Structures are given as structure tokens and as C-alpha cells.
Amino acid sequence: MYTQRVRLVNFRNHRDSVFSFQKYNYIQGDNGSGKTSVIEALYILFNLKSFRPQPVNRAISFSMPFLDISAKCGIEPDSRILRYHYDTKAELRDDTGKINLKTKYLLDHPVVCYSPEFRQIAADDQDDRRKFVDRVAFQLDISHFDRLTDMKHLNSMKSAELKKDRPDVLYIDSLNDRIVDISKKVTSARQNAVIRINELLKGYYSLLKDNDGFLLDLRTNTFRPEILSKEIDDRRVVYGCSRDKLYCLSEGRIYDRFSSFGQKKTFVLLTLAAGLKVLEENGRNDIITFLDDFEAGLDENRIRRVFEMFSSSSQVFITGVRNHYFSDLHSIRIQVKNDEHSQ
């Protein structure tokens, strides 16, 4: 959702800062000035959690009892104020009061985010890779979120039963009936997202004249229910969409490591751009894109070409120490001086 301005109170080193935005924004400042914190706050406001690997309460300024993020969003005359407040717990409000329907809220505020701290599809942890594809699948089908929640609950119940000295086989079989059905639907949604992302990745790598040509590869055992018979002997869950694995594939070969930082960053950025395009093709035209430390490790030609892939977003935010390539973007310079921030 297009953001006109934001106010940050007690958010990291922003004790009370206000910033105004346009469609394309470049937030620049020295390391530690708080430029990444601005887009982190917006990401939290729309996604209800940070892209950094830590809980939101860690963002509260030192010795302060709370943090507050408020933003004027939308285009006149349909703008509204969104507010995220955290003291002992999070509270989300708009002009009409407290927002309780979090699933619909997330669906209504799609974001795409690159940050060196947010590894996503290139993460070592397969759970992080699945979450990236799940975010795309959720925007394509809101029921995907509920299926993931149900699956987590069912696996938890089955895991607890499998650890007993004498597991109840009939009870496990009843759980498995539901697990098989949900797993097939979750994996199918992921496969659909991966297929559509890969179709776009091929074109993006061609546009960059890049010989790497990495694609996503989804491996699953969801369509092999015979694996369920092993679980009682192994005393652990080995079947289902929670075991789906995502890999980087080039010329039929799986890569778990990249040869350079630039190669890895390009893959992550192109995958994000493809995910963005998938959502746009599905009718979403209100996506906000955050590109933290965007230029680092990329040459000028690649910087400009990759940026063009995100420029169809409703709003784009780039951060960097110095703005070398985007003089036409709305520039916001953050300076730290006695807890004051200027733009």
C-alpha cells in the first residue's frame, strides 16, 4: 500500500522521526544512521514481523518502554492511518480501531523485500526457503495460510504420539488421512508458484545476458504416502509438505553454494522480482518493494537492469550509503545528531 509518510517513535535509534515519501525513494546515510531501520519499520507495519532474524521487541530503543510505527497510507481521498504499537505485545490499529483479521490484513498489504539480513530463497535453512515460496502462494490463494497452520498443528499432534512408548496406530492413521490431503494441496500450491517464478527467471537472466540461469527446484515426498509406514519405526515425522525442499538449479545440477556474492545476490533479487511479477499477473498492483543495500556487489549495468524489474511496484524504497546511480529518485538523507533525524 502506497505510503505517504511514516513516524517512528522509540524504534531502534529513531526516538521520534518523521519521513515523507514519493513513488520511488532512495534512503541514504552512513552505516548505523538508521536507514535500514526505516524500511524495517515499514516492513513490520505491513508484514507484522521484522525481516531481521529477531523478534520485534528487540527493535525498541534502549531503555524505552515501547515502540510505535504510524503511517499515512493510500491515495487521497482514500488514505488512512495505520499504527503498529508494541510494549508487552503488539497492537495494530487503523482509523476505525483495532485490526483483528490479521490474515486478511497481510493479504491486503503485499510486500517484497531484499536485505542482506533476509536470505530467503538462498538461506541455509530449508524452512526459510519454503517461507519465501509460501508468501507467493498465499497471495495467490489465501487458504494456503490456513492449510499451513492446520498442517503444523497436525504434525505436532502426530509427533507427540510417535514419541510414546506405545503409539496409538489408529489415532495416527486418522491424523494421516488429513495430513495427506492437506500436504498435497500445500505442495501443489508451492509447485504452481515455483513454475510461474521459473518461467520469469529464464527471461530475467536472458535480459541480463547472464550465463548462470539459476532456477528453483522443488523436491517433495508428498505424493508418496507409502512413506508413512516408516514413521512408527523411526518414531518421527518423515512425510509431507513440511519436508518439501527447495534448491537452486542450473543446467540440471543442484547448487547449495554460489561462487560469488554477486551471483548469489543476483539470484535472490531476480527471484524476488519474479515473485513480484507473479503477483502483478494475478491482479495485484499495490505491492511495495524494499531494496536494502541494493547496489552493493553489483555493477552499474546490473543495478539499472534489475531495478527496472521492480519499478512497476506501487512504491519502491532503496537504501544505500551514497546514491550514485538514482539521481532521479526522491532522496532522503538520514543524519544522526543528538537523536535528531533530518531529511
C-alpha positions in Angstrom: 0.0 0.0 0.0 1.4 3.4 -1.0 2.9 5.2 2.0 2.9 9.0 2.1 4.8 9.4 5.4 5.8 7.5 8.5 6.6 8.4 12.1 8.9 6.2 14.2 8.9 6.5 17.9 11.5 4.6 20.0 12.3 2.4 17.0 16.0 1.5 17.3 17.9 4.8 17.1 14.9 6.7 15.9 13.5 8.3 19.1 11.0 10.4 17.1 11.5 10.7 13.4 9.1 11.6 10.5 9.8 10.9 6.8 7.8 11.7 3.7 7.9 9.5 0.6 7.1 9.5 -3.1 6.7 6.6 -5.5 10.5 5.9 -5.8 12.6 6.7 -2.8 16.3 6.4 -2.0 17.2 6.5 1.7 20.9 7.2 2.2 23.1 7.6 5.2 26.2 6.4 6.9 26.4 2.9 8.4 24.5 3.0 11.7 22.5 6.1 10.8 19.2 4.2 10.8 18.3 4.0 7.1 17.7 0.2 7.2 15.5 0.8 10.3 13.1 3.0 8.3 12.3 0.2 5.8 12.3 -2.4 8.6 9.7 -0.4 10.4 7.5 -0.2 7.3 8.0 -3.9 6.7 6.9 -4.6 10.3 3.9 -2.4 9.8 2.7 -4.3 6.7 4.1 -7.8 7.5 3.7 -7.8 11.3 7.3 -9.1 11.9 10.8 -8.0 11.0 12.9 -9.2 8.1 15.8 -9.3 10.6 16.2 -12.6 12.5 15.0 -11.3 15.8 11.6 -10.6 17.5 10.1 -7.1 17.1 10.6 -6.2 20.8 14.3 -6.1 20.1 13.7 -3.0 18.0 12.6 -0.9 21.0 15.1 1.8 21.7 17.3 1.2 24.6 15.7 2.0 28.0 12.4 2.9 26.3 9.1 1.0 27.3 7.5 0.8 23.8 7.9 1.4 20.1 5.3 3.0 17.8 5.1 3.0 14.0 2.4 5.1 12.4 2.0 5.8 8.7 -0.4 7.7 6.4 -1.2 5.2 3.6 -3.1 5.2 0.4 -4.0 7.9 -2.1 -6.4 10.8 -1.3 -9.3 10.8 -0.6 -9.0 7.1 0.4 -5.9 7.5 2.7 -5.9 6.2 6.2 -3.6 6.0 9.2 -2.1 2.6 10.2 -0.4 2.2 13.5 1.6 -0.6 15.0 2.3 -0.3 18.7 4.4 -2.7 20.8 5.0 -2.6 24.5 4.4 -6.0 26.1 2.6 -7.2 23.0 1.8 -6.0 19.5 -1.3 -4.0 18.7 -2.4 -3.0 15.2 -4.9 -0.2 14.5 -6.3 2.0 11.7 -8.8 4.8 11.7 -11.7 2.5 12.6 -10.0 0.9 15.6 -8.1 -2.3 16.4 -7.4 -4.7 13.5 -8.0 -8.3 14.4 -8.3 -10.1 11.0 -4.5 -10.5 10.5 -4.7 -12.9 7.6 -6.8 -10.5 5.5 -4.5 -7.6 6.6 -1.4 -9.5 5.3 -3.2 -10.3 2.0 -4.1 -6.6 1.6 -0.6 -5.3 2.2 1.8 -7.3 0.0 5.5 -6.5 0.2 8.6 -7.7 -1.5 11.9 -7.2 0.4 15.6 -7.7 -0.2 18.1 -7.3 2.6 21.4 -8.8 3.3 19.9 -9.9 6.6 16.9 -11.6 4.9 18.4 -14.5 3.0 15.0 -16.1 1.9 15.4 -18.4 -1.0 19.2 -18.6 -0.6 19.0 -19.3 3.1 20.8 -22.4 4.5 17.6 -23.3 6.4 15.0 -25.1 4.2 12.2 -23.6 6.4 13.2 -20.1 5.3 13.2 -21.2 1.6 9.7 -22.7 2.0 8.5 -19.5 3.6 9.6 -17.5 0.5 7.5 -19.6 -1.8 4.7 -19.8 0.7 4.4 -15.9 0.7 3.8 -16.0 -3.1 1.4 -19.0 -2.8 -0.5 -17.2 0.0 -1.0 -14.1 -2.2 -2.3 -16.4 -5.0 -4.6 -18.3 -2.6 -5.5 -17.0 0.9 -6.4 -20.6 2.0 -2.8 -21.6 1.7 -2.1 -19.9 5.1 -4.8 -21.8 6.8 -3.6 -25.1 5.4 -0.1 -24.4 6.6 -1.5 -23.6 10.1 -3.5 -26.9 10.1 -0.5 -28.8 8.9 1.7 -27.5 11.7 -0.9 -28.5 14.3 -1.4 -32.0 12.8 2.3 -32.7 12.7 2.7 -31.6 16.2 0.0 -34.0 17.4 1.4 -36.8 15.4 5.0 -36.2 16.6 3.8 -36.3 20.2 2.1 -39.6 19.6 5.0 -41.1 17.8 7.3 -40.4 20.8 5.1 -42.5 23.2 6.2 -46.0 24.2 3.1 -47.5 22.6 1.8 -45.1 19.9 -1.9 -45.4 19.1 -1.8 -46.6 15.4 -5.5 -45.9 14.7 -5.1 -42.4 16.0 -2.1 -41.8 13.9 -3.9 -43.2 10.8 -6.7 -40.7 11.4 -4.3 -37.9 11.5 -2.5 -39.2 8.4 -5.8 -39.1 6.4 -5.9 -35.3 6.9 -2.2 -34.8 6.6 -2.1 -36.5 3.2 -4.9 -34.4 1.9 -3.5 -31.1 3.2 0.1 -31.9 2.1 -1.0 -32.5 -1.5 -2.8 -29.1 -1.6 0.1 -27.2 0.0 2.8 -28.8 -2.2 0.6 -28.2 -5.3 0.3 -24.5 -4.4 4.1 -24.4 -4.0 4.7 -26.1 -7.3 2.4 -23.7 -9.1 4.3 -20.7 -7.6 7.7 -22.3 -8.5 6.6 -23.0 -12.1 5.5 -19.4 -12.6 8.6 -17.9 -10.9 10.9 -20.1 -13.1 9.2 -19.0 -16.3 10.1 -15.4 -15.4 13.6 -16.2 -14.1 14.5 -17.6 -17.6 13.6 -14.2 -19.1 15.3 -12.2 -16.5 18.6 -14.0 -16.8 18.4 -13.6 -20.6 17.8 -9.9 -20.2 20.9 -9.6 -18.1 22.8 -11.8 -20.6 23.8 -13.9 -17.7 25.0 -17.4 -18.4 24.2 -18.7 -14.9 20.5 -19.2 -15.5 19.5 -20.4 -12.0 16.0 -21.8 -11.4 14.1 -23.1 -8.4 13.8 -26.9 -7.9 11.1 -28.3 -5.5 11.6 -31.8 -4.2 8.8 -33.5 -2.3 7.6 -36.8 -1.0 4.0 -35.6 -0.6 2.8 -37.8 -3.4 4.3 -40.9 -1.9 2.0 -41.8 1.0 3.7 -45.2 1.4 6.5 -43.3 3.3 4.0 -43.0 6.2 4.6 -46.7 7.1 8.2 -45.8 8.1 7.2 -43.2 10.7 6.2 -45.6 13.5 9.5 -47.5 13.3 11.5 -44.2 13.0 9.4 -42.5 15.8 9.4 -39.3 13.8 7.6 -37.4 11.1 9.2 -38.1 7.7 6.3 -37.5 5.3 4.5 -34.4 4.0 4.8 -30.9 2.8 6.8 -29.9 5.9 9.6 -31.9 4.3 9.4 -30.1 0.9 12.9 -28.9 -0.1 13.8 -26.1 -2.4 17.1 -26.0 -4.3 18.9 -23.7 -6.8 19.2 -25.5 -10.1 21.5 -24.7 -13.1 21.8 -26.9 -16.2 20.3 -29.8 -14.3 22.8 -29.5 -11.4 21.8 -28.6 -7.8 23.8 -25.8 -6.2 23.8 -25.2 -2.4 26.6 -22.7 -2.6 27.2 -19.8 -5.0 30.6 -19.0 -6.5 30.4 -15.2 -5.5 28.4 -12.7 -3.5 27.2 -11.0 -6.7 26.0 -14.3 -8.2 24.0 -15.1 -5.0 22.6 -11.6 -4.7 21.5 -11.6 -8.4 19.7 -14.9 -7.9 17.8 -13.6 -4.8 16.9 -10.3 -6.5 15.7 -12.0 -9.7 13.7 -14.5 -7.7 12.1 -11.6 -5.8 11.4 -9.7 -9.0 9.8 -12.9 -10.4 7.6 -13.3 -7.3 6.5 -9.7 -7.7 5.6 -10.2 -11.3 3.6 -13.3 -10.5 1.5 -11.3 -8.0 1.0 -8.5 -10.6 -0.1 -11.0 -13.2 -2.6 -12.2 -10.6 -4.1 -8.7 -10.3 -2.0 -7.1 -7.6 -0.8 -3.6 -8.4 -0.3 -2.3 -4.9 2.9 -4.1 -3.9 5.6 -2.2 -2.0 9.3 -3.2 -2.6 12.2 -2.7 -0.2 15.7 -3.0 -1.5 18.2 -2.7 1.4 21.8 -2.0 0.4 20.7 -2.6 -3.1 23.8 -1.6 -5.1 26.5 -3.4 -3.1 28.2 -6.1 -5.1 26.5 -5.3 -8.4 28.0 -3.4 -11.4 26.2 -0.4 -12.8 24.6 -2.1 -15.7 23.1 -4.9 -13.5 22.0 -2.3 -10.9 19.9 -0.4 -13.5 18.5 -3.5 -15.2 17.5 -5.2 -12.0 15.9 -2.0 -10.7 13.7 -1.9 -13.8 12.3 -5.2 -12.8 10.9 -3.7 -9.6 9.8 -0.3 -11.0 6.3 -1.5 -11.6 5.6 -1.7 -7.9 3.2 0.8 -6.4 6.2 2.1 -4.4 9.9 1.3 -4.1 12.4 2.0 -1.3 16.2 1.7 -1.8 18.8 2.2 0.9 22.5 2.8 0.5 25.4 4.8 1.9 25.6 7.1 -1.2 23.2 7.5 -4.1 25.4 7.1 -7.1 23.0 5.8 -9.8 19.5 7.1 -9.0 19.6 10.9 -9.1 16.0 11.0 -10.3 14.7 9.2 -7.2 13.2 11.1 -4.2 16.3 11.3 -1.9 16.1 11.1 1.9 19.3 11.6 3.7 19.4 10.5 7.3 21.9 12.1 9.7 22.2 11.2 13.4 22.8 14.1 15.6 21.7 14.2 19.2 18.9 11.8 18.4 17.6 14.1 15.7 17.0 12.8 12.2 16.7 15.1 9.2 15.6 14.6 5.6 
